[in-house]
Amino acid sequence: MQVFNKDQLHYIAKGQVHRATLRSQINEALHNNPFRENFVVSSMPGLGKSFEMDKALKLMTNAPLVFNGTASMPSFIIDVATAVYLARGQHLTVVLDDCDVIFEDSNVNIAKKMFDDTRILRYGKVAKGLYKFCTDLQIEAIENFAQPESAGFTVPLNDVTFITLTNRHLPTVNEVDDMDPSTSKHSKAKDLYAIRRRTEYKEIGMDNLELWGYVADVVINEQICEKFMPNISMSQKEQIATWCYTHWDKVTERNLSLTEKMTKDMVRYPKDYLDIWTTNYIQVK
C-alpha cells in the first residue's frame, strides 16, 4: 500500500539529497582534509548534524575530541588549552558541537585568530583568575602556555583542526556589503564573514517542506525512533511522518527532536498519543 503521495515522495527524495550532502561534508572534514583546514558546517537547527557526526565518529578508530555545549568562553579556552597540552605536539582534531559561544560579539575577535594564519587562542586577562574553575591538570596546562611578560596565556593551534557544527549562518561578502556600514549589525556581520572566509564553510539550506522530507527520511530509514521504542513498526513510523506533514505549518518545532518526543508519547500513551500530539505540538494561533 502506498503511504506517501507524489508530493511527499518528492520532498522525501529532496531530504535524502540534503542528508547525503551533510554526510559528505562531515566525511570531507574528517577524512579528506589534506591541508588540515578548519571546517564550519552550518544548517538550520534540528537537522541532525550531531546525529550524523556521531554516526561518523563511531566508525573511526581514532576519533577526534568532541566539545559539546561549551557554556562560556573561559571554559572553552580552558578545555582547548588542556587538550593541546595533552596532545604534546601531535596533531589534534576537535569537533565543536553547540559551541556557538565563539561566535558571540565579545569573543569573535578571539575566534578570528583561531581560524586565520595566526592560529592561536589568546586569553588576555590574568590567568590565575581562571584557576578556581580548573582542575590541577588544567592549571598545569595553562601555566605551560603562560608568558612571563604578560598577564594571560596563548595556546598555539598550528597542530589543531577544528570542525565546527553550528546553527548560525555566517554571512557572505554581498550580505555584508548590503548592510549600513554605520550599524552594529554590519560590524558583527563583517566579523562573522571574516571567520567564514578563513574556514572551509559548508552550509545546507532548504525550505520547510524539504525539511519535512529530511525529517521523514531519517524517521523511516534510520534508528532514531528505535532508541525509545525498539519494537516500533514501519506503519507507526509512517504515521509520525504523515502527521508531521499534515501539521507542518502549525507545529511548535520543525526538527528531529519533535519526532523523538512523538515516539516517547507513543510509548507513554499508547491509546491517547494522537491527542497528546495535538495538545503538545500544534501551536494555537
N, C-alpha and C positions, 0 to 999 in steps of 0.2 A: 504493500500500500504506500502510495506517495504521500509523505507527510508535508513536505515543503512545496510551495508553489514556485512558479518560474522566477518571479522576482526575488523570493527568498533564496533560492538556489544561486541566483546571480550574485547576491550580496555575500553569501557564504563563500563563493568562489573568490570574490574580491578580498574577503577577510583572509582566506588562505594565502593569497599573494602577499598581503601585508605581513602576515605572520612569517612566511618564508623570508621576506626581506629582513625582518627583525632578527631571525635566526642567523641569516647570512652576515648581518652587521656584527653580531656578537661573535660569530666564528672568526670573522676577519680580525677583530680586535684581539682575540685570544690566540689565534693560530697563524695569521697571515699578516704579521706586523714587523717586517724585517728592519724597519727604521725605528722601531720602538717609539712610535708616536703616541701621544696621549689621545684617547678617543672620548668623545661625548656622544652618547646615544640618547636621543630625546624623542618623547612622544607624549600624547595626552595621558592623563592619569588612568590607571586601571587597565592598561593594555597588556600587562603580563611581562614586563621587562624583567622583573625579578624572577618570575616563574621560568622564563626561557634561559636566563643566566644560570639559575640553579641547576637546570637540566644539563646545560653545557659543562658546568663545573664538576658535576658528578661523574662525567666521563673522563675527566683528566686525572692523571696520576699525581702530578704536582700542581694542584690548583692554586690560584692566586689567593692572597689575603682578601677578605671582604670586610669593609667597614660599612655597617648598616645603621642608618638613622642617627648619625652623629648630631647631638643637640646643640653644641656650641663650638665656636672656632677654637678656643683654648683646648677643649677636649680633642678636637680633630688634630691640632698641632702636636699634642702630647702623643697621641696614637701613632701618627706618622713618624715622629722622631724616634719612638721606641722601635717601630718596625724597621726603619732604616738602620738603626743602631744594631739590632739583632741580625740583620742581613749581612753585616760585616763585609760590605763591598760587593756582595753578589747581587746580580740583577734581581729586582723585585717588581712584581706586577700586583697592583692593588685595585680592586673593584670598589668603587664608591657608589653605594646604593642608598638613595634617600639621604644624601649629604648636601642638600641644597644650601646649607649654611655658607658654603664657599662662594655662592653667587649673591649673597646679601650685600647691600650697599657698603657697609663698613669693612667688608672682607674682600671685595672684588679685586682690589689692588694687590692683595696678598696672592690671590688666585692667579692673577695675570703672570706673576713672577714664577709661579709653579709651572706654568704651561709654556712660557716663552723660552728663548735661548738661555735666559738666566738660570732656570731650573733650580730654584731654591724655595724653601719655605722659611720665612723670616718671622720671628717673634721679637718685637722691638721693645717690649716692656721688661721690667725687672723679672728675671727668670724665677727667682725664689718665690714670687707671688703665686706661681703655679704649684709649688711643692705640696700644699695642703690637699691638692686634688690627686696627688701622684702616689704610686707605689714606689718602693725602693728602686726597683728596676727602671721605672720611668724617670726618676730623679737622676739616676746614673746616666741614662740616655741623654737627658737634657744637658747635664754637665759636660758630657762628651762633646756636644756641639756648641758649648758656650764660648764666648770670645772675651778675653780679659779686658779688652779696650772698650767694650760696650756692655750695656745692661742686659741685652737679650741674647738670643742664640739663633743660629742659622743652620738649617738642615739641608745638605746638598741632595738634589734629586736627579743627578745625572744618570744614576742607575735605577731609576724608578719610572715605571709606566703606569699611568692612571687610566682606568676605564670607568667613566662616569655615566651612570644611569640617572636620568633626570626627567621630570615632567616639565621643566622650564624650557621655553623657546628662547634660543639665542638669536638676536635679530641679524638680518643681512645688512650689507652696506646701504642698500637702497632704502630699507626701512629706517635706518639711522638718518640718512640724508633727507628723508621726507619730514622729519621732526623739526620743530622750532629749536634752533641751537641755544636759545637763551633759557630753556627749561631744564629742570632737574631730570625730567623723563628722558631728554636727549642725552644728558650726561651719563645716566645709568645705562641706556641702550648702547652708547658708544663703548662703555667698559665691557659689557657683555659681548658685543661684537668683537672686541679685542680678544676675548677668550675663544670665540668661535673661529677666528682666523688663525689662532695659534694651535688649534687642535684638528684632529680628524673628526669633523662634526657630521653626525648622521641623524636625520630626523624623519619620522614617519607621521604623515598627516592623512586624515581620512574624514569623510562626512559621517553623520550619525548612523545612517543605515549600513554603511561599510563597517562601522564599529560594531553594530549588531552582528553582522556576518562574521566578524573576527571572533566575537564572544561565542556565538553559536558554534563555530568551528572548534573552538577549544573545548566547549562543553561536550560536543558529540565525539570528538576524536582523541581527547586527552583524558587523563585520570583525575581531573580537578574535582569532580563530584564524588568520586570513589573515596577520597580522603575522609569524607564524612558519612558516606552511605555506600559501603563496599558492595552491596548487592543491588545497587541501582540498575534499573533496566534501561534499554535503549529508548523505549517509549516514554519513560519518565524524563530522560534527558531531553528528548524531543519536546515534551510538554513544557519544560523550563524554557527552552529556546523559543517556542511559539508564543508562550505567554509574554515573554520579553518583547518579541516583535510586535504583538498586538498593542502593548502599552509603552513602547519605547519612547514616545514623545512625552509621556507623563510620569515615568519612573523617577524616583528620588535620586538614583545614581545610575550611570551607564558604564559598567565596568565588570570585570570578572568577579570582584568581591560580591556583587549583587547575586550572582548565580551560586556562589558558595553559601551565602545566607539563605537563599531559597532552598538549597539542598538540606541545610540544617533544619529548616522548618518542616520539610517532608519527613524527617526523622522524628522530630518532636511532636508534630501534629499530623499524623498520617491521615486523619479524616477531615481535618479543617485547614490544611495548608493553603488551599486556594483563597479562603477568606483571609488568612494571615497575610498572604502576599498582597492582596488588595488593600488591606488596612495599613500595612507597614511600608509598602514600596510604591504606591501610587500617590503622587502629590495632588492634593485637593486645591484647586485654584479658587 
